[in-house]
Structures are given as C-alpha cells and as structure tokens.
Amino acid sequence: MKKLSAPRRVAEMLRVDHAGEYGAVAIYRGQQAVFGRSPATAPIAAQLAEMEAEEQKHLAAFDQLLVEREVRPTAMTPLWNVAGYGLGVVTALMGEKAAHACTEAVETVIEQHYDTQAKEVAETEPELAATFREFREDELHHRDTAIEGGAHDAPGYPVLSRLIRAGCHAAIRITERI
C-alpha cells in the first residue's frame, strides 16, 4: 500500500537525510579523485570507495522513501553536490589525515542527527526509526575508521573539524526548509 504525502516533520527529515547522503557521496568522490591518482594512496582510495558504497546504499533508500512518501528533494542538491565534492578534494589535497578529519567531523554530526531522528519517530514510525538506527551504525563505523586513520592528528584539526561540523549543521537547517 502506497503511503501518501508524509507529515511535514517526516518530510523534512527525509529531505535532509537524502541531501546528506548525496553530499557524503560527493565528498567521498572528491577525495577519491585525489587519492586515486597515485599508487601510494591507493589504500585510502579503496577505503573511501567502500564508505561511498555504503553511502550510496543509504542514498538509494532515501530516493525510494522520497518517491513513496511524495516528498520533494531539496532545491539545494546542485549546491550540495559542488560543495561536497569540493570539500572532498580540498581535504584530500591537505593529506590523508585531513581527509579522515573531514569524515570524522561529518559522520559525528550525521550519527547524532540520525540518533535524534530515530528517537523522535520511534513510536509513530518504527520502520523509519529502524532505518535511521541502521544508517547511524554505518556512520559510526565510518567515524571510527577515520579516527583510527589519524583524523585527530590532521593539521589544524580543531579548526578544520569545527568548520566542517558548522557547515553540516547549516546545511541541515537550510535543507529542512528549501
């Protein structure tokens, strides 16, 4: 049975999550474009490709949910694509640890975001809450991988991390509305 138009708050959640996964794919692609050029960085490029594949799975799920629930995607998608890819390229050019710092910052915001959403819809939308929890676990794995890869040792880590987290929070707020 097809669900019709999602309630406003759920529509916001789905729009934001779709955009976030779209942005994550763009970040990982930007990083791979840099790291995939050299045999010396092939291991991190392969690791990023694995994380991108998980983000692609999330994106496909949100693509389907948007259609099923008749929720429009954000009008900001082209901007988030460029911004995500650019962030990926820039952090990769700064080095592997900076790329990991980017992943750690983004995934920290996103896993907290999914956790909040799962709690918010746990009683009214248990299947959606389960999806949020499942995807949160993947994001936690990405974050932990980045920390193990030296995210906290990146040049200027505190500033880089704060800027990226602030950008993620701003993107969430904008995407809820546009």
Stockholm file with secondary structure:
# STOCKHOLM 1.0

chainA/1-178         MKKLSAPRRVAEMLRVDHAGEYGAVAIYRGQQAVFGRSPATAPIAAQLAEMEAEEQKHLAAFDQLLVEREVRPTAMTPLWNVAGYGLGVVTALMGEKAAHACTEAVETVIEQHYDTQAKEVAETEPELAATFREFREDELHHRDTAIEGGAHDAPGYPVLSRLIRAGCHAAIRITERI
#=GR chainA/1-178 SS CCCCSCCHHHHHHHHHHHHHHHHHHHHHHHHHHHHTTCGGGHHHHHHHHHHHHHHHHHHHHHHHHHHHTTCCCCTTHHHHHHHHHHHHHHHHHTCHHHHHHHHHHHHHHHHHHHHHHHHHHTTTCHHHHHHHHHHHHHHHHHHHHHHHTTGGGSTTHHHHHHHHHHHHHHHHHHHHHC
#=GC SS_cons         CCCCSCCHHHHHHHHHHHHHHHHHHHHHHHHHHHHTTCGGGHHHHHHHHHHHHHHHHHHHHHHHHHHHTTCCCCTTHHHHHHHHHHHHHHHHHTCHHHHHHHHHHHHHHHHHHHHHHHHHHTTTCHHHHHHHHHHHHHHHHHHHHHHHTTGGGSTTHHHHHHHHHHHHHHHHHHHHHC
//
